[in-house]
Amino acid sequence: MSRPLSPELSLAAACCRWPFDGAAGEAIGAAVDRWIDWDLFEGVVRRNRIVPLVNHALSRSGAEVPAPLRQRLSDGAHVAGTQALLMARESLRLQNAFDAAGIPLMIVKGAPLAMLAYGELGMKESWDIDLLVTPEDAPGAIELLAQQDYVSDLPNIPAERLKGFLTYSKEVQFHRGGMTAELHWRLSDNPRLLESVSAQARGQYVAIPGGRLRTLADEELFAYLCVHGTAHNWSRLKWLADLGAMLGRRTPDEIAQLYDAARACSVGRCAAVALLLCRRLLGLALPERLALALEQDRVARMLVQNALAGLAYRKGTFELRPYTWPWVRMMTAQFFVGSGGAHGLHQLRTVWNSPGDRAQVALPRGFEFGYHLLRVPLWLGRVSRRTWAALGRSSLS
């Protein structure tokens, strides 16, 4: 039996129900009837990046909200809507640049998901543009983004060792002014997950103001969203809200079909966790047969409880950091999202191989095994540097 969520988290989750209907209004009313710490509630909303959804839901519900908070939510929703429009236009510009260079590209999440889930851009709060290319096209994509005046977070490594980074990593961030683009050549750290989903998988075009963006087809997109959220232990309500809104436009039978497709992609447990959380927090209606089957998966139920505990950690306003308790729980959970020993071995390999270390350590041909001897000292060095930096910040404050 899970502990009940705090009144503030319960209200935040109720505001994420989409589309807004009588049931959503009742959920918000029931949450507001409990005593709400409005300052804490605002902290929960901002950390979970759901300002536009909360502003919309509270306005529609007629709930009594302190006037200063209502104004801040309105202002925040306006800023998020403006940023969403700018990011949609930049997504279209980048898609055109990749098309001109002959590099297959899909825009995942972001503007296409906003349109598919909410029918408008402004309800989804985003901070980056997710670009998906094939592993073979990753070097060319990195070069193309540099030509577009984007500066990468890529470690300072020689070109001949770039292959090592690309093998053991799945993404790198790029920045241009106030815009961030995240280039993916895989969609999961564990290569066994979503093996069949790539930039050359089935896709669809989604209309946005000014053009159309290419993204994954519904079944592949659903599978990816489930894997992405579960990989992060669903530590932000926004990821669940986006998925719930996408599913809220579908019938229970269509949801069951999406789940079956996820199982065919070997990510059925990730989908099970996502659907159980959507039902628990967002009131998503599931076919009775499917709901019973999901509830019988003891590991999926455990992962759901793990996610709820992570959301509630430090009253829901805590930003997840490495080596904290929720981070340890998140990392441990990844060994259970797949089935069989092969998944565990691949997850262990994923954790053991640090992309930055693999790229930085220059080992002669035939002596690559030396990385395994250096892995622990390199990790201890990173932890020591992070600890000293934290102590330095504490002494200055």
Secondary structure, 3 states (H helix, E strand, C coil): CCCCCCHHHHHHHHHCCCCCCHHHHHHHHHHHHCCCCHHHHHHHHHHCCCHHHHHHHHHHHCCCCCHHHHHHHHHHHHHHHHHHHHHHHHHHHHHHHHHHHCCCCEEECHHHHHHHHHCCCCCCCCCCEEEECCHHHHHHHHHHHHHCCCEECCCCCCHHHHHHHHHHCCEEEEEECCEEEEEECCCCCCCCCCCCCCCCCCEEEEEECCEEEEEECHHHHHHHHHHHHHHCCCCCHHHHHHHHHHHHCCCHHHHHHHHHHHHHCCCHHHHHHHHHHHHHHHCCCCCHHHHHHHHCCHHHHHHHHHHHHHHHHHHHCCCCCCCCHHHHHHHHHHHHCCCCHHHHHHHHHHHHCCHHHHHHCCCCCCCCCHHHHHHHHHHHHHHHHHHHHHHHHHHHC
